[in-house]
Amino acid sequence: MIEYELLKKEKFTKARLGKIKTNYGVVDTPMFMPVGTKATVKSLTPEELYEANSGMILANTYHLWLRPGEDIVEKAGGLHQFMNYKGPILTDSGGFQVFSLAKNKEKDITEEGVHFKSHIDGKSLFLTPEKSIEIQNKLDSDIAMSFDECPPASASYEYLKNSVNRTLRWAARGKKVHQNKKQALFGIVQGGAYEDLRRYSAEETVKMNFDGYSIGGVANDGESKEDMYKAIEYSTPYLPEDKVRYLMGVGEPIDIIEGVIRGVDIFDCVLPTRIARHGQAFTRYGKINFHNAKFKEDFSSVDETCDCYTCKNYSKAYIRHLITTDEMLGGRLLSIHNIRFLIKLTEELREAIKEDRILEYKGEFLEKYLEEKYE
Amino acid sequence: MIEYELLKKEKFTKARLGKIKTNYGVVDTPMFMPVGTKATVKSLTPEELYEANSGMILANTYHLWLRPGEDIVEKAGGLHQFMNYKGPILTDSGGFQVFSLAKNKEKDITEEGVHFKSHIDGKSLFLTPEKSIEIQNKLDSDIAMSFDECPPASASYEYLKNSVNRTLRWAARGKKVHQNKKQALFGIVQGGAYEDLRRYSAEETVKMNFDGYSIGGVANDGESKEDMYKAIEYSTPYLPEDKVRYLMGVGEPIDIIEGVIRGVDIFDCVLPTRIARHGQAFTRYGKINFHNAKFKEDFSSVDETCDCYTCKNYSKAYIRHLITTDEMLGGRLLSIHNIRFLIKLTEELREAIKEDRILEYKGEFLEKYLEEKYE
């Protein structure tokens, strides 16, 4: 189980400082979780994550259900043992992947669950709220998510209203079969960018008394930043102060800052590792792209203010060489840097909350970040 | 510069125990060098190589000449600085790649050098003995190789005879322009599997007084093991005892043992990292392939006698999962293991030489290795 402790509320915003006690150590919030999709944060070892000061990481139930299968992970002694990660692990419900990855995006959503085809081999699959929880129980993560419907950003008010109700029924069904007593279970707030739906979804989910709450449906294709911020603003006021809040799938530095200001505690995103593999890095002065020829003879580090392994040991010129020649070490070094960048951002946000200066911090950060010194 | 010290000759074979003093520390021989083709041992950091107890590593002149170019490496402060490797580095001459990688293998070998087309973009290139040394001088490796012709395994006696003479003339030309006083320069013995040609090549190369000697032309496509062992046997008797001997491109465990028994000190090969990326690992009981379904629920380590990071922390089942789902960490973990396996093999060979029991060691090793417990 987990225990959330709210340590401080910032004076001028809804930002919160807290900590979560887990079976695998205490982690501080606000926190960014690197994503270990298939029980591996792409290209990195656990030791590299510890060195980046990672707290909790996320693994994807959908992917692990398909390969290697939850029974093998269970036989290995659970996810921590299987992947050798000694910090806390959160698993999602599989819902988001079912809705976004399913082959040809063909799916049949029924009250019972979702029929869809595997993105790997087209095999027919059926995921239900009960099955999602059963898989997560076997994976033995520290925090499990309720199975929710993730409607597209374009969904109508009517569609969303029905969907929110279905997600509530699914949450109740999942909670009923949740067996793993060491594992916390979170409910998920949906409702698009509609104030009344978010409020309704939050209030009804909270009534079920979960161990924590997620805000979902904000990282869909086509979702505007404005709608994302609205979705958060419309949800957090109705979530209890003594439970942790997790904004799913968000990892742009600016969005993390805006989320924290609106009362979010946890974030996750594939962004830092994905852009790394494409040769991009976060820096204090915005994102940079190593395919850019200007880095050919630039022997300075990726970000001179960064304390990560990559920045301590390698030049932009070397990383550009690795990226442009498709050498795996390039994506790996940039993954280390990008993950550390987001984790360090949350460390700085925690300091800013302590000092009641989060709006100043945001101003200082954005002034540099939007300068686009490099592009 | 380097200094080779012969510490002991084994009693019953030609095996030698020695050490090489370099600008970047002392390394023990017999030694296996991991290959860092484009200034990166694929997917690994220098720290991972140190942990595997690597001594010297190899980098490829041809690849670095093309990308990023020797001038950028020079501006970075040389290869050590560029790639952050604090141990000694050997560069090859580029000859082998010109002969094996050039686009469509079209090339025009003249007395002056070799005209060929880049394997990357088809651009016309011209590599000469002088140019090879000039590039290596700028790369600032600890040991440079003379530019040699690498004839195919199918070459006739007549062809090889002419080729050996050309390689001798090229060696003399390269030596003449060698400028980097911190860098050692090796000569290369060629001559296929012909005793008289190997002897002639060795004796004439030794007359030029290089800092060490390589045995080349043994890792070509189509070369038989028998011919490889002959090539070594016909070369080492004519090489001076007080200089180090390097067998180029050899890395099968059995070939390393046979090479050591015939008086070789240094080996290099892409094999451990290449087979790792294809999901294969060396073990005491032969090579294993992680695509094999039998490892699906095998929670033991890759090789229970191994002390590497991978074997200390991960199961076969997890590595199989990574390999079959194309996760980069799989190739990385197996690269760590495979490199450590070959380095540990050379450590054991050094112990066996100390105890004058290298033939017993070979027998014990092969008995297990050829058992094919897994396949």
Boltz contact constraints between the chains, C-beta under 6 A:
constraints:
  - contact:
      token1: [A, 38]
      token2: [B, 325]
      max_distance: 6.0
  - contact:
      token1: [A, 38]
      token2: [B, 327]
      max_distance: 6.0
  - contact:
      token1: [A, 40]
      token2: [B, 327]
      max_distance: 6.0
  - contact:
      token1: [A, 40]
      token2: [B, 329]
      max_distance: 6.0
  - contact:
      token1: [A, 43]
      token2: [B, 328]
      max_distance: 6.0
  - contact:
      token1: [A, 43]
      token2: [B, 329]
      max_distance: 6.0
  - contact:
      token1: [A, 67]
      token2: [B, 325]
      max_distance: 6.0
  - contact:
      token1: [A, 68]
      token2: [B, 321]
      max_distance: 6.0
  - contact:
      token1: [A, 76]
      token2: [B, 299]
      max_distance: 6.0
  - contact:
      token1: [A, 82]
      token2: [B, 318]
      max_distance: 6.0
  - contact:
      token1: [A, 84]
      token2: [B, 313]
      max_distance: 6.0
  - contact:
      token1: [A, 297]
      token2: [B, 72]
      max_distance: 6.0
  - contact:
      token1: [A, 299]
      token2: [B, 76]
      max_distance: 6.0
  - contact:
      token1: [A, 313]
      token2: [B, 84]
      max_distance: 6.0
  - contact:
      token1: [A, 318]
      token2: [B, 82]
      max_distance: 6.0
  - contact:
      token1: [A, 321]
      token2: [B, 68]
      max_distance: 6.0
  - contact:
      token1: [A, 325]
      token2: [B, 38]
      max_distance: 6.0
  - contact:
      token1: [A, 325]
      token2: [B, 67]
      max_distance: 6.0
  - contact:
      token1: [A, 327]
      token2: [B, 38]
      max_distance: 6.0
  - contact:
      token1: [A, 327]
      token2: [B, 40]
      max_distance: 6.0
  - contact:
      token1: [A, 328]
      token2: [B, 43]
      max_distance: 6.0
  - contact:
      token1: [A, 328]
      token2: [B, 328]
      max_distance: 6.0
  - contact:
      token1: [A, 329]
      token2: [B, 40]
      max_distance: 6.0
  - contact:
      token1: [A, 329]
      token2: [B, 43]
      max_distance: 6.0
